[in-house]
Amino acid sequence: MALQIEGGADFKSLLSEGVEENHLPRKWSLWKQIDPVALFNGKVIQGAAEFACHFHGNVFVFASEENLKAFLTGPKKYLQARPEMPSIFRVLMLGARGSGRHTQAKLLSQIYGWKIVDFKQLIKQRVEALVKQEIHIPNNPLPGGRIGLSEVELNEIIEGKPVPASKFIPWILDFLGHPLEKKKPPPPEEKPDGEVVEEEVDEETKKKREAEAKKKAIEEEKKRKEEEEKEKAKQDRRNRRQQAID
């Protein structure tokens, strides 16, 4: 049974707080100071000494009272497998030249199997590939397509002008294997007098919309007839009741 540790002022005191004399002190679990309930849900959050418990001689800490209570209710649910870093976990390494950020990134990759995204190198390679093209190739987010830049953006980079880092997010997502989609067209604009401005669409989209509109119209007509029949049936019943009374 998991029992809450009360009165622990800090992490160190949790190992001995409330332990009877001549009994061995507790030890940290494999989760150390990471909340096992949060990790079970895919989040890496450090626990706090005020939310602690011990289970089979091991100490666990939690980020909130809610997580502590969840663990006390059923600890085995969160201890079925050894603790592992979530596959979706991301770490941003920042540092000046020579600070060791590349070395640390490689070590983390070796330990946890994370994919390294060298932002500067990735952008450099992609820009160089675009510059080598004799003609501008438009973006194509479909599988096998090329994610590029507009001619204006590419020329600004060549001229050494600053470009927002957000412009390169699609390249990072593409590098990580995330599927990309074309940006959806904006909704039709409305003039002040309420007149709707038709947007330009291709023939396939136009046919699809017409089919959907036709289907909707048929369903609405069917619903209208059903309502009419129901109302007619109600009126017939009222008439029959009135005739019976008369």
Secondary structure, DSSP 8 states (H G I E B T S, - for coil): --EEE-S--STGGGGTTT--TTS---EE-TTTTB-HHHHHTT---B-EEEEEEEETTEEEEESSHHHHHHHHH-GGGG-SS-----TT--------TTSSHHHHHHHHHHHH------HHHHHHHHHHHHHH-SS------STT------HHHHHHHHTT----GGGGHHHHHHHTT------------B-TTS-B------HHHHHHHHHHHHHHHHHHHHHHHHHHHHHHHHHHHHHHHHHHH-
